[in-house]
């Protein structure tokens, strides 16, 4: 009965909000007099123009106006079946701030803590976009250019499996931001990203409590990566993109009570994305090798990926289905059913995760962005 009432309530809210307008939080909306729908589908997910704006260093060739330099995104998450010793309702939030200093743009994503975790800086970088060469440079603490950003554009509450996977004693997942230099350049419809990282952040985007791993880790040799994204077809109703990634580095690892050792690792990824009308299909596959995953010269392979289908009944609401699986070396897989709708400054999201041969797990979240948007 509880499930039926909850689903009915969410369905009623979903239908009631379908025709509601969406507006933006003030940082960029005030600067360029934009609405939320210009950059976002459902906050914080970006649409094509939002990705263009981000890839150009959060700048547009339009008159800039005075603006609020920060905003807060607060989220209250509900878990029907919380883990032992965890609360059913978990608050969390982040502070986003941005400022332009001449040709340099500064950006910060600061977590306010959640689930017993501390507040921390999650992203902190300075960027510069060169219009002549169509190149963007970032220096500081940045995310890897993943197809589905864990910190800024996550479309549900379930982390994409291989993004957060540890391999042996290597606790550096793809989802962790890196300290270093990132360069992006566009060649026609081909987008090339490169990174050179010397350190990493270990934590959660919304300040979740870190999981003790029993070892100390650091980058003993810089991590280098290249990411390719190519648009093969683009019309008013459809788009077809492909991508490939190669990443590698050496992680220093010191388990408790043992001598340190170095794990030389590589990660390779393939991406395919197709959009037709209101349907969006995306698939990604990753492969990895760790040449010393445990300090005993064990060469461990890993793999994982997902297939995701989303339907947008209106620009600011979606329904999604994702199959996710990864192996490192144990196999983990699940189905995720979810939906979200936005009415500024709120987002309502509900999902159900179905692991094989287990009971499903239901969760939901209410996200709000403030200060409230201005009307123009």
N, C-alpha and C positions, 0 to 999 in steps of 0.2 A: 504494500500500500504506500509506503514512504517513497519508493522508487517511482511509482505511477504519479503521485502528487508532485514530486520534484520535476519529473519530465514534463508534466502538464504545465507547471509554472514556467519552466524555461521555454517551452514551446509558445506559451502565451506572450511572454516577454519578447521572444524572437519575432513573432508576427506583429506585435505592437510597434516594434522599433524599425520595421523594414523600411518604412517611408520617412524615417527621421533624418534630418540633415546631419552631416558630420563636419566638425570644425577642427582646427589645428590648435595645438598648444602654442604659446606665444613666441617662442624663440625665433623660428623662421617665418611664422605666419605674420607677425608684426613687421618683421624686417622687409618682407616683399609683398605684404597684403595678399596672402594666399589663404585658401581654405584647406582643410585637412584632406579632402578628396583629391587635391592636386598631387600629393606625394604618397598618401596612405590608402590602402584598401581598408583594412581593419587594423587600427593601432596595435602594435608598432610595425606591422607588416607594411613593406614599401611596395608601391606599384612601379611601373616602368619609369615614370617621370621621377619618382622618389629615388630610385637607384641612380638615374642620371644625375640628379642633384647631389647625391652623396658622392658619386664618382668624380664630380667636379669641385670637390672640396667645400660643399655646402655654400656655393656661391652661384649667383645668376647674373646675367648682363641686364639687370633692371635697377631702377633707383632703390637704394637702401634707406630704410627709415629707422628711427630710434626703436629699440626693442628691449624686452626683458631678456636678461642674459642667462637665466636659468629657469628650469621647470622641474616639477616633481612628478614621477610616475609611481603611484602606490597601488599595491595589489594585495587582495585578501583571497587566499586560496582555501578551498574546502576539500578535505579528503574523507570520503565515507569510511574507508578502512585504513586509518593511519598506521604507520609502523609502530612497533612497541615503544612506549615512552615518548611518542610524538603526539602533539596536540592535533585535534580535528581541524581547527582553523589556524592557518599560518599566515601572519602578516609579513609583508616585505615591501621594499621600495627602493627607488634609485633617484638620484639627483642628476639631471643632465644640464650641462652648461656649455655655452659657446660664445666666443668673442673673436672679432677680427682686429688684427694689429697690422695695418698696412696690407701687404700681400700675404701675410701669414694668418692662418685660422687656427685657433686653439679649441680643443674639444675635451670634455671630461664626462665620464660616466662613473658616478660614485654610489656604491651600494649602501643602504641604510641598515643592513643586517636583517636576517630572517632565520627562524628555526634554530635559534641559539648561536648563530654565526655572528662574527664581528662586522662592523662597518669597514669598508675598504675601497680603495680606488680600483676600479675594474678596467677602465680605459682612460688614457691620458696621452694625447698626442697633439703635435703641431703639424699642419699640412700646408702645402702650397700647390696651386694648380697653374700649369703653364699652358695657356691657350694656344700658343703657336705650335708646340709639339704635342698637344693633347696628352700631357703627362701630369700625374698627381703624385706628390711625394709626401709620405708621413714619417715622422720620427717620434718615438716614444713608446707607449704601451698601446698596442692595437690588436684587433682580431685578425686571424687569418681570413682570407677572402673565401670563406665557405659558401656553398650555394644556399645554405639556410643558417643565418647568423644566430648563434646561441644567445648572445647578449642583447642584440638590438632588434631582431626581427623574428623571434621565435613565434610560430603560429599556433602552438598548443602548449600543454604543460609537460609533455613527455619528451625528454631529450632524445635527439636522433642518435641511435645506438652506437655506431662506430665513432661518432664525434667525441663521445665521452669515455671510450674504452681505454683501459690500462692493459699493457702487454707485459706479463711477468711482473717484475719489480719496476718497470718503466711507468711512472705515474704522470707522464706528460701527454695528455690527450689533445686531439685536434681542437677541442673547444676552448682550451686555455689561451688567453691573450699572450702575446709575446712582446718583449722589449727589443727594439731594434729599428730597422729602416724598412719601409715598404714603398715600392714604386709601381705605379700603374700607368700603362700607355695604351692608347687606342690606335689601331691601324685599320681604317675603314670600319668593318663590322667585327674585327678581331680585337678582343680585349686581352692584354697580357699583364699579369700581376707577378711581381717578384718580391721576395722578402729575404732579409738577412737578420736573424734574431740571435741575441746573446743571453737572454734570460726569459723567464716566463712568470705569469701570475698563476697561483694555485688557490682556487676557491670557486665560488658559484656566482652567476650573474646577479642574483638578487640577495646575495649575502648569506646563503645557506651555510650551515655548520660544516666545516671541513671534516672529511673522513680521515682518521689517523691511518697512516700507511706503514709506520714503523721504520721508515728510512728517510734519509736526507738526500735530495737530488739537486742537481745544477747542470747547466749546459757546459760541458767541458770543451766543446768545439761548436762554433756557430752553426745554427740550423739554417739551411738555404732551401728555398722553394721557388717553383715557377708554376703559374696557373694560367691556363688558356681557356677563353670563352669565345666561341664563334657563333654568330647568328647566320644560319643558312637560309632562312626564309622569314620574311616579315611583311605582313599586310595589315589592313585595318582590323581584320577578324582573327588572324592566325599568326603564330610565330613558332619557329623551330630553332633550338639552340643545342650545341654540343660543347663539351669541355673535357679537359684532361689536366691532371696535376701530378707533379713529382716533388717530393719533399724528403729531406734527409738531414741528419745531424748526429751528434754524440752526446748522450746524457750521462753525466757522472752520478753514480748511485752508491750510497753508503748505508747498508742495512744496520740496524741496531746491533752492536756487539761484533761487527765484522769489518774487514778491510774494504775500502772503496774499490769500485771497478767501473769500467766504461762500457756503455751499451751503444754500439753503432746501429742506428735504425734508419729504415726507409719506409715511406708511405707513398702509394700510387693510387690515383683516383680517376674514374671515368664518370661523366655526367651527360644526361640527355634530358631535355625539357621541351615540351610541346604544349602550345596553348591554342585552342580553337573556340571562339566565342566565349561562353561562360565556363568552359571546362579547362582545367589546367592539370597536366600530367607531368610528373618529374620522377626521375630514377637516377640513383647514384650507387656506384660500386667502388669499394676500397680494398686494397691489398697492402699488407705490411710484412716487413721482416725485421726482427730484432736479433742481432748476431751474438748478444750475450744478455739474455733477458733475466738471469738469476744470479750472475756472478760465478757460474760454473761452466761457462762457455756453451750454454744451451742456445741453439739457434731456433727461435720460435716464430712461426708464421701466424698471421692474423688476417681476417677478412671481414667484410660486412657491407651493408648497404640497405637501401629502402626503395620502395615504389610508393608514390603518393598521388592520389587523385583528389582534386578539389573542384567544387562547383560553387559559382558565385551567382545566387539568385538576383542580387543587386550588387552594386559596386562595394558596399560596406557591410557585407555579410557573406559567410562561406560555410559550406559543409565539407568535411574532409574524411578520407579513409587512407590509412597508411599501413603498409606491411614493412616491418623493420626486423633485421636479423644481423647478428655479428658473431664471430668466433675468435676467441683469444686465450687459450685454445678451446674453452668450453663454449657451447652454442647457447645463445640467448635470442629469442624471437618473440614478437608479439604483434597483434593488430591494434591499431589505435583508431577509434571512431570519435569524431569531434566536430564541433560547430561553434561559430562565434558571430556576434553582431556588435556593431558600434553605433552608439548615439553619444555625441560629444558631450562631456569629456569622458564617457564611460565605455568600456568594453566588457561584454558578458561572454564567457567561454565555458563550455561544458565538454567533457570527454569521458570515454570509457576505454580502458586498456584491457585487452583480452590475451593473456599469455596462453600457450598451449596447455590443455588438460588442467587448467586452473580456473578459479572463480575470477570474473572480471573485476576490475578496480575502477570505481567512479570518482571523478573529481571535477571541480568547477572553480572558477575564479572571477572576481570582479576587479577590473583594473580601471583606475581613474587618473587622469592627467590634469594637473593644475599648476599655476593659476588658470582660471577659466579663460576661454578664448575671447578675444575682442571682436565686436561686430563692426564691419566697415560699411 
